[in-house]
């Protein structure tokens, strides 16, 4: 190709992760023409280096822990996990890092895939540099949607490059189990990956700068996870910074702020995320390269009526499911604006990603599981709501005791005292992962407390914690 | 005692199962004086011969099945369940059929317990015949609440008594595993107990009069359970009646309508329930002994302003959790009427058991689990709602595939097309038991479809079936 080819579309989507895929799906469903640009694998971080592999790795750990807590069964669950079988299963769930299936799906919805690196080269214009170095210009009559996601953020430690540290990508795709693993961080990636690798046979040391794990959640979540990880054999050191890392004869050495020297075979940095917006031509449309992109509730970038930023890049909620939700909203908004339809932009309308503010759910697939939706008590108070938190010890629920011998867990419901609705719910304990969606519906649905009394939990399930929470609120 | 003692209360409760306990709790909390009469164990059927023992027996079966479907773990789950450990754990969960704990709880709320057989001997009057034959008369200023529950109904087969058949009581409290077990019936008790005893080592033959299992639920529920039970080794014969049963030299012989002769060590009749109202003096207040007691939404018996029938006896929903719900409503209604307070008797008000009509949840703890709430498609159509059912194959949900290799399951949502709310949801599959409460909140909360789109399921959980259901409805 000697001359640059130009193709015109209604919508150009940068990034073919789950978020980009959903923008493409919704705009195609509305009859718009859509191009999708991807420089790596179609399916994105989630499919190959995050949700899918991490959960494929975690499920055996959780299922084994569950089975070992059931009298009559526990005795027959012997020995460690079969690490090679677990890793092979993980490979299956990432389709062995091949994207044929997802490419086929994009094709089936009639979106055009451009492989290569896409950069804005002006308003409504994206230039794609293909693997062969050739360039194509894509123009977008209606919208460009930036769905490039995020990458692991690494701290500025000298010599870090030579150490070849793990990020979430290596931690979810590693082919062998390191004998010793240092994990830096205390958030979701850190706790999930510490859980996996400790269970698969690594000796894990978790170095946490802050006071505890999962700092953005209710405090008891991190406390219960820390207890469980410690019991599983991990060494957790909170209030610990890392001052230097080196690799000597294959061995990683981390030196902490207090001068402790910790050796390991690998080191994982799970120290936050950075937006993948540094090389997508933002500067050509007056935006800062490498910045998170602020958007309104239709996911449109402030000040640019043709530009959308959907998923991690807008920094509203760095979660696949929330990005997909935003993608559905953004896709519908793009389509509505294309046809001149009035937007349902009021809170909870079809063109407003209201849940981003009030009802973001998250499940941490550790043992015990942690699941939360909406605001923590601290967040609700900070937001100016007049709230009351009620807590229930999950061991008081019959269904929990039946689920696991010696069940340990905790639930909190944050009630808005003015409106008598829920602002947030947090559950920690074995088997609570699927239970959080009940809270998500209650919070997003703004179902009043008086009506929740009519939502009867089946006896004897763990869901009966709902009755205990309502009673605790009534009797408080 | 030569003279009959009389004690006056505000409320007299007949039956100290979970339902009676909750009526006592709510009336005591309102400051009324309450007596509770119980002829067997405080805690009732649920604690000793139903929910608790059955779920203690089922949990190891389900947990083992779950564990064996997880690559990397499955190989290490060897051999059968340890039946003696399972039975011992069941004994623990029934407190070895001793009620000290529950007696202590009744005492703690300040309710007076009368051990003995209670019978109405006129309006607002209950006479208790104690274990020593002595009588006490209890009078009730405000209300008598009949919470005597139900018992297994046995068919009128000649010679049945000599066979000493199992009912739900024996099936949940048996001390040894029969080599061969015949189960008569196709409902919840039949499927759950067939699941338990087949897994503990019995050879189970299930004789079902009707066309399939779980006939009151969506048809696919019974179909999936039948497939799984058959795969587990049970012999299921539908469309099969039992004409006679005998026990010869210890062996039970059942002869079917087609002349087949089936031998077993024990035979379980799970053929429905009968109200325990045959010997409680109903005839002294103009009601029929042995009948179910029709009530209004405050659980008050039609035509008797002082008489309440709560739980199984009113035949609204024969489920512990629903009986407890009714007990909370009835207790509140009794208290409100006692103080002359206006009742919140409108639908979904605090004094109306509205969920009985619209949002009864049920979990069947089989493998796969079955969970449903509200109306099935057939029930919704029969009730005159204009509805549409949308189905989703659970194997299409990422979280399901991660939960279990080769996941098989199905979900149905019944949407009211006029009001755009859900009339019912049914889920069948491993791990769906805790997921149904999300549907219970959606149905009882009458959360509109448009709002359910903002209740984002966490990725990758089985709860993402919600997104698939909404998409299926949107695209239908």
Contacts between the chains, C-beta under 8 A, distances in Angstrom:
chain1	res1	chain2	res2	distance
A	18	B	459	7.8
A	46	B	459	7.4
A	51	B	398	8.0
A	51	B	459	5.7
A	51	B	460	5.4
A	52	B	398	7.1
A	52	B	402	7.7
A	52	B	460	6.8
A	55	B	399	7.7
A	55	B	402	4.9
A	55	B	460	5.4
A	56	B	402	6.1
A	59	B	70	5.9
A	59	B	402	5.4
A	59	B	403	6.7
A	60	B	70	5.0
A	60	B	71	7.1
A	60	B	72	4.2
A	60	B	73	4.4
A	63	B	66	6.0
A	63	B	67	5.3
A	63	B	70	4.5
A	63	B	73	5.4
A	64	B	67	7.0
A	64	B	70	7.8
A	64	B	73	5.0
A	64	B	76	7.7
A	66	B	63	6.0
A	66	B	66	7.2
A	66	B	67	7.4
A	67	B	63	5.3
A	67	B	64	7.0
A	67	B	66	7.4
A	67	B	67	4.1
A	67	B	73	7.5
A	67	B	77	6.7
A	70	B	59	5.9
A	70	B	60	5.0
A	70	B	63	4.4
A	70	B	64	7.8
A	71	B	60	7.0
A	71	B	85	5.4
A	71	B	86	7.0
A	71	B	88	7.4
A	71	B	89	4.0
A	72	B	60	4.2
A	72	B	81	5.2
A	72	B	82	4.9
A	72	B	83	7.3
A	72	B	85	4.0
A	72	B	86	3.4
A	72	B	89	5.8
A	73	B	60	4.4
A	73	B	63	5.4
A	73	B	64	5.0
A	73	B	67	7.5
A	73	B	77	7.8
A	73	B	81	6.1
A	73	B	82	7.6
A	75	B	82	5.5
A	75	B	85	6.8
A	76	B	64	7.7
A	76	B	77	6.0
A	76	B	78	5.8
A	76	B	79	5.2
A	76	B	80	7.9
A	76	B	81	7.3
A	76	B	82	6.9
A	77	B	67	6.7
A	77	B	73	7.8
A	77	B	76	6.0
A	77	B	77	5.6
A	78	B	76	5.8
A	78	B	78	7.1
A	79	B	76	5.2
A	80	B	76	7.9
A	81	B	72	5.2
A	81	B	73	6.1
A	81	B	76	7.3
A	82	B	72	4.9
A	82	B	73	7.6
A	82	B	75	5.6
A	82	B	76	6.9
A	83	B	72	7.3
A	85	B	71	5.4
A	85	B	72	4.0
A	85	B	75	6.8
A	86	B	71	7.0
A	86	B	72	3.4
A	88	B	71	7.3
A	89	B	71	4.0
A	89	B	72	5.8
A	89	B	405	7.7
A	93	B	401	7.7
A	93	B	402	7.0
A	319	B	458	7.7
A	319	B	459	7.4
A	320	B	459	4.5
A	320	B	460	7.9
A	321	B	456	5.2
A	321	B	457	6.3
A	321	B	458	5.5
A	321	B	459	3.9
A	321	B	464	7.5
A	322	B	456	6.1
A	324	B	456	7.9
A	324	B	459	7.2
A	324	B	467	8.0
A	325	B	454	7.7
A	325	B	456	4.6
A	328	B	453	7.5
A	348	B	450	7.8
A	348	B	451	6.0
A	348	B	454	5.7
A	350	B	450	6.8
A	350	B	453	7.3
A	354	B	454	6.0
A	355	B	454	4.6
A	355	B	455	7.4
A	355	B	456	5.6
A	359	B	454	6.7
A	359	B	455	6.9
A	359	B	456	7.2
A	360	B	456	7.4
A	361	B	456	6.0
A	361	B	457	7.3
A	361	B	458	4.8
A	362	B	458	6.2
A	363	B	458	4.3
A	363	B	461	5.9
A	371	B	458	7.2
A	398	B	52	7.1
A	399	B	55	7.8
A	401	B	93	7.7
A	402	B	52	7.7
A	402	B	55	4.9
A	402	B	56	6.1
A	402	B	59	5.3
A	402	B	93	7.0
A	403	B	59	6.7
A	405	B	89	7.7
A	431	B	434	6.3
A	432	B	434	7.4
A	433	B	458	7.6
A	433	B	461	5.6
A	434	B	431	6.3
A	434	B	432	7.4
A	434	B	434	4.7
A	434	B	435	4.5
A	434	B	461	5.8
A	434	B	462	5.6
A	434	B	463	5.5
A	435	B	434	4.5
A	435	B	435	7.7
A	435	B	437	6.7
A	436	B	458	6.5
A	436	B	461	8.0
A	436	B	463	7.6
A	437	B	435	6.7
A	437	B	438	4.1
A	437	B	455	7.1
A	437	B	457	5.5
A	437	B	458	7.3
A	437	B	461	7.2
A	437	B	463	3.9
A	437	B	466	6.6
A	438	B	437	4.1
A	438	B	438	4.3
A	438	B	440	7.3
A	438	B	441	5.3
A	440	B	438	7.3
A	440	B	455	4.8
A	440	B	456	6.6
A	440	B	457	7.1
A	440	B	458	7.8
A	441	B	438	5.3
A	441	B	441	4.9
A	441	B	442	5.3
A	441	B	445	7.2
A	441	B	447	6.1
A	441	B	452	7.0
A	441	B	455	4.5
A	442	B	441	5.3
A	442	B	445	7.2
A	443	B	455	7.9
A	444	B	451	6.6
A	444	B	452	7.9
A	444	B	454	4.6
A	444	B	455	4.1
A	444	B	456	7.5
A	445	B	441	7.2
A	445	B	442	7.2
A	445	B	445	5.5
A	445	B	447	3.9
A	445	B	451	5.4
A	445	B	452	7.4
A	445	B	455	6.5
A	447	B	441	6.1
A	447	B	445	3.9
A	447	B	447	6.6
A	450	B	348	7.8
A	450	B	350	6.9
A	451	B	348	6.0
A	451	B	444	6.6
A	451	B	445	5.4
A	452	B	441	7.0
A	452	B	444	7.9
A	452	B	445	7.4
A	453	B	328	7.5
A	453	B	350	7.3
A	454	B	325	7.7
A	454	B	348	5.6
A	454	B	354	6.0
A	454	B	355	4.6
A	454	B	359	6.7
A	454	B	444	4.6
A	455	B	355	7.4
A	455	B	359	6.9
A	455	B	437	7.2
A	455	B	440	4.7
A	455	B	441	4.5
A	455	B	443	7.9
A	455	B	444	4.1
A	455	B	445	6.4
A	456	B	321	5.3
A	456	B	322	6.1
A	456	B	324	7.9
A	456	B	325	4.6
A	456	B	355	5.6
A	456	B	359	7.2
A	456	B	360	7.4
A	456	B	361	6.0
A	456	B	440	6.6
A	456	B	444	7.6
A	457	B	321	6.3
A	457	B	361	7.3
A	457	B	437	5.5
A	457	B	440	7.1
A	458	B	319	7.7
A	458	B	321	5.5
A	458	B	361	4.8
A	458	B	362	6.2
A	458	B	363	4.3
A	458	B	371	7.2
A	458	B	433	7.5
A	458	B	436	6.5
A	458	B	437	7.3
A	458	B	440	7.8
A	459	B	18	7.9
A	459	B	46	7.4
A	459	B	51	5.7
A	459	B	319	7.3
A	459	B	320	4.6
A	459	B	321	3.9
A	459	B	324	7.2
A	460	B	51	5.4
A	460	B	52	6.9
A	460	B	55	5.4
A	460	B	320	8.0
A	461	B	363	5.9
A	461	B	433	5.6
A	461	B	434	5.8
A	461	B	436	8.0
A	461	B	437	7.2
A	462	B	434	5.6
A	463	B	434	5.5
A	463	B	436	7.6
A	463	B	437	3.9
A	464	B	321	7.5
A	466	B	437	6.6
